[in-house]
Amino acid sequence: MISDNGKDFKEIKTISSSEIEKSNGIMKIDLQKQQAKYLKLVIENLGIIPDGQAGAGNKAWLFIDEISVE
């Protein structure tokens, strides 16, 4: 989401969970050229880890190493 005043944000891109699963941990998102003073990212973890995966039944953690904006 972007904003000029830090209060009124406009959504410019939504990423589906299937796109995230295909990303293999690295995502590059092209938003075209945007003009804004503020950028807001809303990132949610998986919730409860599904059966059959390591840690199944527990709350998933979310690790973000780096966010670059050019």
ChimeraX attribute file (.defattr): number of C-alpha atoms within 10 A of each C-alpha:
attribute: neighborCount
match mode: 1-to-1
recipient: residues
	/A:1	15
	/A:2	20
	/A:3	16
	/A:4	13
	/A:5	10
	/A:6	12
	/A:7	9
	/A:8	10
	/A:9	15
	/A:10	12
	/A:11	11
	/A:12	10
	/A:13	12
	/A:14	9
	/A:15	9
	/A:16	8
	/A:17	10
	/A:18	8
	/A:19	10
	/A:20	12
	/A:21	9
	/A:22	10
	/A:23	11
	/A:24	8
	/A:25	8
	/A:26	9
	/A:27	11
	/A:28	8
	/A:29	9
	/A:30	7
	/A:31	8
	/A:32	6
	/A:33	7
	/A:34	8
	/A:35	8
	/A:36	13
	/A:37	10
	/A:38	14
	/A:39	14
	/A:40	12
	/A:41	10
	/A:42	6
	/A:43	9
	/A:44	9
	/A:45	11
	/A:46	12
	/A:47	12
	/A:48	13
	/A:49	16
	/A:50	14
	/A:51	10
	/A:52	8
	/A:53	8
	/A:54	9
	/A:55	12
	/A:56	12
	/A:57	13
	/A:58	12
	/A:59	13
	/A:60	15
	/A:61	11
	/A:62	11
	/A:63	7
	/A:64	7
	/A:65	5
	/A:66	6
	/A:67	7
	/A:68	5
	/A:69	5
	/A:70	3
